[in-house]
Amino acid sequence: MKQQLLGLADRLAQIKVVLCDLDHTLLDADRQVPPDTDGLLERWLSAGYGFVIATGREPRRARNLSPVLDQCPLICYNGTWIEHLGDVKYTRPMSCDLTRSAIECLKRTNPNAWIGLEIDDRLYAPRPLGRWGDAIAADPTAIRAEAFKVFCPKSHLSPSEADRVRTSVPPGTCLWISDDYDVVQFEDAVWSDKSVGAAWLLDQWNLNLSRCMALGDETNDLTMVSRSGIGIAMSNSNPELLAAADLCAPNHDAEGVKRVLSAVLELQPQAPV
């Protein structure tokens, strides 16, 4: 990694903050923080650098991952929720009308689909289901609220139903369909963008994305990686992200984030002002 970073020495000299995805980026295959990472992050923060988690996860699933990460700001719901030390700083959910449109789209496609609504870090759904065991039982069609996500399991839709959803995305929403996460998910088309949330947070510190190094692996990391001063894709990333990134790091199982941070600290032991 040192040689790759040396090729971007001018940009590296400006880097003050890391924006880092969680799943398949920082976390290992067991969705845990790799051993010794906390010690490295302590060195990173002590050197004057910032570290920000930027994830599609719900806030409750991005907290309590490690003692050091608990000190770092969280950008959750793909950029539409920001908190630090338990204090919520910024929220941009979908409007009530967009939320309703997304629910209706899924209901039209499959009236029996299990639909979940993420509202203010709580999940509302017809019943707990699988990994969504923390769901609060409720009829989504009876709720009028601003949701951060409206989703259903992809496995609940046939291939033709999934295709119908793709061709009937309500205006103002964006659609993400994932086999890996078994999800068909609607979010706000404008605010659901990690780079938008990150830009707001950085502005509070009188910084901008050019002062950041971003690491990710998925489509929802694309704008964050491509707009940052240095964008890094993990080797397990999808082709679109690999093409947009400045550098490629070893994958999450090889502790690629740890290798990148270690290389930066060797080349630049103290953060620039």
PyMOL commands that set and color helices and strands:
alter all, ss='L'
color gray80, all
select helices_A, chain A and resi 2-6+9-12+22-26+37-46+59-62+69-71+77-79+96-109+140-142+154-156+159-166+194-204+209-211+219-227+239-244+252-254+256-267
alter helices_A, ss='H'
color red, helices_A
select strands_A, chain A and resi 17-20+50-54+74-76+81-84+87-91+116-119+122-125+136-137+149-152+173-178+183-188+212-216+230-234+247-249
alter strands_A, ss='S'
color yellow, strands_A
deselect
rebuild
show_as cartoon
